[in-house]
């Protein structure tokens, strides 16, 4: 944000001009060496990954519901429920992410 000077304008000396041009030249030379940001996964794989991960997530979710419906209160295991729920959540979350990316919604 430039500063406003009321009255006389600030004086720029020859050394200020050389410092300015050298810093500008340095920034321009650095800008040429910067690489663009790209996805580690090719964009063409997004639909395939979305379908695969959502399928796995829905299968694990179905197995979770079947386990809950068929087991009695005495035979249920909290650790198995947590692991199954976590795996289903991770696959459904990444599947949803890749579905959004494949459809052009960049999040």
C-alpha positions, 0 to 999 in steps of 0.5 A, a space after each residue: 500500500 503506497 504512502 501518501 505524501 502531502 506537500 512535496 514529493 519524496 526524492 529518489 536518489 540514484 542509489 535508490 534507483 539502482 537498488 530498486 532495479 536490482 531488487 526488481 531484476 532479482 524478483 523477475 529472475 526468481 519468478 522464472 525458476 518457480 514451478 507451477 503447482 500440479 496435482 500428484 495424481 493425473 486428472 484423468 484418474 479422478 473419475 476412476 478413483 471416485 468410483 472405486 473409493 465410493 464403491 469400497 466405502 459403500 461396501 464397508 458401510 453395508 458390512 457395518 450395518 449388517 454387523 450391527 443388525 446381526 450381532 447381539 449386544 453381548 457379542 458386539 465389539 466396540 473396536 471392530 465398530 470403530 475400525 469399520 466406521 473409520 475405514 468407511 468414512 475415509 473411503 467415502 470422504 476421499 471418494 466424495 473429494 475425487 467425485 467433486 474434482 472429477 466434476 470440475 468443482 475444485 476444493 
